[in-house]
Amino acid sequence: MSPADNQAFVDDLALRHLDAAYSLGRWLLGNEQDAADAVHDAYLRAARASGTYAGGNARAWWLAIVRNCCLARLAIRNKEKRNVPIDKDPVIAERWMPQTDLDDVEDRVDSAKRQRLITRRLQSLPENFREVLILREIEELSYREIADVLQTPIGTVMSRLARGRALLQKALADHATAQAPYGL
Amino acid sequence: MDCKTAHDLLPLYFDGELDRATGREFEAHLDECADCRAALIELDALRRTLREDAPRYIAPETLRARIQKHTVTRDVPASSRLAPRRWLALAASWAIAFAAGGALMTTWNHASNSGYAQSQLTRDLFVSHWRALAATSPVDVVSTDQHTVKPWFAGKIAIAPVVQDFADQGYALIGGRIDYVGNERVPVLVYRHGKHLIDVFVLPQTITAAIDKPIQSQGYVLDVVNLGGQPAAIVSDMGQAELAQFTGLLSASR
């Protein structure tokens, strides 16, 4: 493949899976600016390394680069002990489609609450459990693809996924029992 | 199957990573074990919560624009940035005359070469399809299960194709084989639609199939599709409408 073809391949790949890349960055880094910068880094890195792509699942190859760029940013952040704004209220116009019916207001507040809760619970999981849950449940990658993204054996993917699910289930259940008295 | 084994297999079953035979054994156990059923329901509830309630982040337009800026600036030809000084103009005009002549030759050469490569490629694809039709069996691994076909390729070839069964839509996966296109070994997914046999050649990135509309040859049609980020060529004797439908299914799979 010529350099120009490589370039076109990376451009196409990055733009097609931009939402998945950004979403992964957002979950790993916790805010919009860092996530966008990490994806941009990843694009530049992918463009430079396009010659090394050796076939296989292209989406997994691209997400692996995105993830590495996110982890690099996290490492710097941890070293500098920088205080970084993590989305406090990720509820997001992104999801709120304009609705005219006033009766829906309550529903929307409810769904906003649920979003906030699940986001907080996910963000409080250790990062290696969080990322595997996002890749499997939200991005719907197979075990093989996740293993390619994380560059770990499939066995590790499976054990992290099981542990992550158990932790999240527990966190949500704890919340439900704590909430119950107010709910009644 | 005892409960301990079933418990270990539960997430694999839930994630669609069990092979069909083990899946059936697992389901048999599920029928008689309330604990495993409950665990499965919990997994499903968690997934539903995540898919419905976790925010789905959409890349901001500014990020898309930042990346698109790179793709656009690259398209500006290098020559537009050159501004030769006046005293160089004469010398330059000679150089340009040479360069232009050379470039013209190269382009011409390149164009005819790639045209030749293209026709060679389509020829390979059609011939491979016909040979498969003439053989006793068009498939090397017979399976209607995507989880059997995909790993079968894994041991034999560098490309891991996206394998999905569309039996519900009328395009049943019947297996796979390995074939040659040019001098590359490529995976071929074989589907059946009514009486039509469909070959899907998953091409490596090195083979660019610059086909913008379906090509016909002796009643067979060849079309290209993007299969999970990889170029793929479909060869069959289906009609246009059916081919378009199948192309749609393939390009939506991942």
Interface residues (C-beta under 8 A of the other chain):
Chain A: M1 D5 Q7 F9 D11 L13 A14 L15 R16 L18 D19 A21 Y22 S23 R26 W27 E32 A35 A36 V39 H40 Y43 L44 A47 Y53 A54 G55 G56 N57 A58 R59 P90 V91 I92 E94 R95 S111 R114 Q115 L117 I118 T119 L122 L133 R136 E137 I138 S142 Y143 R144 M158 L161 A162 R165 L168 Q169 L172
Chain B: P11 L12 D15 G16 E17 E42 L43 L46 R47 T49 L50 R51 D53 A54 P55 R56 Y57 I58 A59 P60 T62 L63 R64 R66 I67 Q68 H70 T71 R74 A158 I159 A160 V162 P204 Q205 T206 T208 G228 G229 Q230 R254
